[in-house]
Amino acid sequence: MNLARAQQILNADEKIDVELNGVSVWIDSIDAEEKTAKVHAEHQPADTRVVPVEELEEVK
């Protein structure tokens, strides 16, 4: 995923499905300078990770 699309998903009013390595995640924040996103597994909000935005996939 590119940085602009990740930012759109973060700011969207509706839920847009995103996966990291086949696991559904929520984007919590984005660091545009580092091109990373802080994410957590959909059903595990305490399990946060910082990953490169390019590793995220939008589920269509």
N, CA and C atoms as an extended XYZ file, in Angstrom:
180
Properties=species:S:1:pos:R:3:atomname:S:1:resname:S:1:resid:I:1 pbc="F F F"
N         0.850       -1.159        0.000 N   MET     1
C         0.000        0.000        0.000 CA  MET     1
C         0.902        1.229        0.000 C   MET     1
N         0.434        2.281       -0.650 N   ASN     2
C         1.238        3.494       -0.626 CA  ASN     2
C         0.806        4.394        0.533 C   ASN     2
N         1.645        5.351        0.836 N   LEU     3
C         1.436        6.228        1.988 CA  LEU     3
C         0.136        7.021        1.879 C   LEU     3
N        -0.163        7.541        0.698 N   ALA     4
C        -1.379        8.346        0.513 CA  ALA     4
C        -2.628        7.519        0.779 C   ALA     4
N        -2.643        6.272        0.296 N   ARG     5
C        -3.831        5.418        0.508 CA  ARG     5
C        -3.963        5.066        1.984 C   ARG     5
N        -2.868        4.793        2.657 N   ALA     6
C        -2.925        4.489        4.089 CA  ALA     6
C        -3.499        5.673        4.860 C   ALA     6
N        -3.110        6.881        4.480 N   GLN     7
C        -3.633        8.086        5.130 CA  GLN     7
C        -5.129        8.227        4.870 C   GLN     7
N        -5.578        7.929        3.651 N   GLN     8
C        -7.007        7.980        3.326 CA  GLN     8
C        -7.785        6.987        4.182 C   GLN     8
N        -7.258        5.790        4.332 N   ILE     9
C        -7.933        4.764        5.134 CA  ILE     9
C        -7.998        5.199        6.592 C   ILE     9
N        -6.918        5.742        7.105 N   LEU    10
C        -6.887        6.211        8.492 CA  LEU    10
C        -7.956        7.274        8.728 C   LEU    10
N        -8.158        8.166        7.771 N   ASN    11
C        -9.100        9.274        7.922 CA  ASN    11
C       -10.519        8.957        7.466 C   ASN    11
N       -10.754        7.769        6.931 N   ALA    12
C       -12.069        7.417        6.395 CA  ALA    12
C       -13.104        7.267        7.511 C   ALA    12
N       -14.339        7.658        7.189 N   ASP    13
C       -15.443        7.490        8.143 CA  ASP    13
C       -15.893        6.042        8.216 C   ASP    13
N       -15.832        5.342        7.082 N   GLU    14
C       -16.258        3.948        7.063 CA  GLU    14
C       -15.061        3.026        7.302 C   GLU    14
N       -15.368        1.795        7.678 N   LYS    15
C       -14.322        0.802        7.923 CA  LYS    15
C       -13.822        0.266        6.592 C   LYS    15
N       -12.531        0.318        6.396 N   ILE    16
C       -11.899       -0.243        5.206 CA  ILE    16
C       -10.969       -1.344        5.696 C   ILE    16
N       -11.183       -2.550        5.173 N   ASP    17
C       -10.418       -3.700        5.633 CA  ASP    17
C        -8.972       -3.631        5.154 C   ASP    17
N        -8.065       -3.825        6.110 N   VAL    18
C        -6.625       -3.815        5.835 CA  VAL    18
C        -6.016       -5.056        6.480 C   VAL    18
N        -5.054       -5.651        5.786 N   GLU    19
C        -4.371       -6.825        6.323 CA  GLU    19
C        -2.862       -6.619        6.341 C   GLU    19
N        -2.238       -7.277        7.303 N   LEU    20
C        -0.789       -7.363        7.395 CA  LEU    20
C        -0.466       -8.847        7.481 C   LEU    20
N         0.164       -9.357        6.449 N   ASN    21
C         0.500      -10.792        6.405 CA  ASN    21
C        -0.721      -11.672        6.633 C   ASN    21
N        -1.858      -11.290        6.034 N   GLY    22
C        -3.073      -12.098        6.117 CA  GLY    22
C        -3.889      -11.902        7.373 C   GLY    22
N        -3.471      -11.017        8.270 N   VAL    23
C        -4.184      -10.757        9.527 CA  VAL    23
C        -4.851       -9.389        9.446 C   VAL    23
N        -6.141       -9.326        9.783 N   SER    24
C        -6.855       -8.044        9.771 CA  SER    24
C        -6.285       -7.115       10.830 C   SER    24
N        -5.991       -5.868       10.416 N   VAL    25
C        -5.429       -4.880       11.337 CA  VAL    25
C        -6.144       -3.545       11.173 C   VAL    25
N        -6.027       -2.731       12.215 N   TRP    26
C        -6.479       -1.343       12.195 CA  TRP    26
C        -5.244       -0.468       12.138 C   TRP    26
N        -5.315        0.609       11.361 N   ILE    27
C        -4.232        1.590       11.330 CA  ILE    27
C        -4.508        2.614       12.425 C   ILE    27
N        -3.591        2.737       13.376 N   ASP    28
C        -3.749        3.679       14.485 CA  ASP    28
C        -3.157        5.046       14.154 C   ASP    28
N        -2.007        5.039       13.483 N   SER    29
C        -1.349        6.290       13.122 CA  SER    29
C        -0.347        6.010       12.014 C   SER    29
N         0.086        7.110       11.378 N   ILE    30
C         1.040        7.002       10.285 CA  ILE    30
C         2.163        8.007       10.510 C   ILE    30
N         3.381        7.563       10.259 N   ASP    31
C         4.546        8.449       10.295 CA  ASP    31
C         4.984        8.639        8.842 C   ASP    31
N         4.602        9.780        8.264 N   ALA    32
C         4.870       10.022        6.848 CA  ALA    32
C         6.364       10.103        6.553 C   ALA    32
N         7.127       10.655        7.473 N   GLU    33
C         8.569       10.777        7.258 CA  GLU    33
C         9.248        9.411        7.176 C   GLU    33
N         8.867        8.533        8.090 N   GLU    34
C         9.466        7.195        8.130 CA  GLU    34
C         8.748        6.201        7.213 C   GLU    34
N         7.574        6.606        6.696 N   LYS    35
C         6.725        5.733        5.861 CA  LYS    35
C         6.365        4.456        6.609 C   LYS    35
N         5.960        4.649        7.872 N   THR    36
C         5.530        3.520        8.698 CA  THR    36
C         4.133        3.785        9.233 C   THR    36
N         3.501        2.708        9.671 N   ALA    37
C         2.176        2.800       10.277 CA  ALA    37
C         2.181        2.032       11.585 C   ALA    37
N         1.528        2.607       12.593 N   LYS    38
C         1.313        1.887       13.844 CA  LYS    38
C        -0.033        1.187       13.686 C   LYS    38
N        -0.034       -0.128       13.831 N   VAL    39
C        -1.246       -0.925       13.630 CA  VAL    39
C        -1.460       -1.853       14.814 C   VAL    39
N        -2.705       -2.328       14.929 N   HIS    40
C        -2.982       -3.385       15.906 CA  HIS    40
C        -3.914       -4.403       15.267 C   HIS    40
N        -3.788       -5.654       15.708 N   ALA    41
C        -4.655       -6.710       15.226 CA  ALA    41
C        -6.088       -6.355       15.599 C   ALA    41
N        -7.018       -6.644       14.695 N   GLU    42
C        -8.404       -6.198       14.852 CA  GLU    42
C        -9.005       -6.533       16.205 C   GLU    42
N        -8.733       -7.700       16.725 N   HIS    43
C        -9.345       -8.107       18.001 CA  HIS    43
C        -8.358       -8.087       19.163 C   HIS    43
N        -7.219       -7.416       18.968 N   GLN    44
C        -6.207       -7.323       20.011 CA  GLN    44
C        -5.635       -5.909       20.055 C   GLN    44
N        -6.415       -4.944       20.561 N   PRO    45
C        -5.960       -3.551       20.529 CA  PRO    45
C        -4.672       -3.282       21.301 C   PRO    45
N        -4.316       -4.122       22.241 N   ALA    46
C        -3.086       -3.904       23.008 CA  ALA    46
C        -1.842       -4.388       22.257 C   ALA    46
N        -2.044       -5.160       21.196 N   ASP    47
C        -0.938       -5.735       20.419 CA  ASP    47
C        -0.597       -4.814       19.255 C   ASP    47
N         0.156       -3.734       19.531 N   THR    48
C         0.485       -2.776       18.475 CA  THR    48
C         1.871       -3.050       17.911 C   THR    48
N         2.027       -2.695       16.645 N   ARG    49
C         3.310       -2.844       15.955 CA  ARG    49
C         3.501       -1.665       15.030 C   ARG    49
N         4.730       -1.323       14.761 N   VAL    50
C         5.060       -0.312       13.760 CA  VAL    50
C         5.656       -1.054       12.569 C   VAL    50
N         5.029       -0.869       11.417 N   VAL    51
C         5.435       -1.608       10.218 CA  VAL    51
C         5.551       -0.649        9.038 C   VAL    51
N         6.353       -1.003        8.034 N   PRO    52
C         6.392       -0.189        6.811 CA  PRO    52
C         5.012       -0.188        6.147 C   PRO    52
N         4.563        0.971        5.713 N   VAL    53
C         3.244        1.094        5.079 CA  VAL    53
C         3.127        0.142        3.889 C   VAL    53
N         4.215       -0.061        3.171 N   GLU    54
C         4.171       -0.912        1.974 CA  GLU    54
C         3.823       -2.374        2.294 C   GLU    54
N         3.921       -2.785        3.553 N   GLU    55
C         3.564       -4.155        3.923 CA  GLU    55
C         2.064       -4.333        4.132 C   GLU    55
N         1.327       -3.229        4.212 N   LEU    56
C        -0.117       -3.304        4.414 CA  LEU    56
C        -0.824       -3.553        3.087 C   LEU    56
N        -1.942       -4.308        3.166 N   GLU    57
C        -2.721       -4.599        1.965 CA  GLU    57
C        -4.179       -4.265        2.229 C   GLU    57
N        -4.768       -3.527        1.293 N   GLU    58
C        -6.202       -3.243        1.386 CA  GLU    58
C        -6.954       -4.466        0.869 C   GLU    58
N        -7.974       -4.889        1.621 N   VAL    59
C        -8.784       -6.041        1.215 CA  VAL    59
C        -9.950       -5.513        0.404 C   VAL    59
N       -10.091       -6.019       -0.815 N   LYS    60
C       -11.157       -5.532       -1.688 CA  LYS    60
C       -12.246       -6.548       -1.836 C   LYS    60
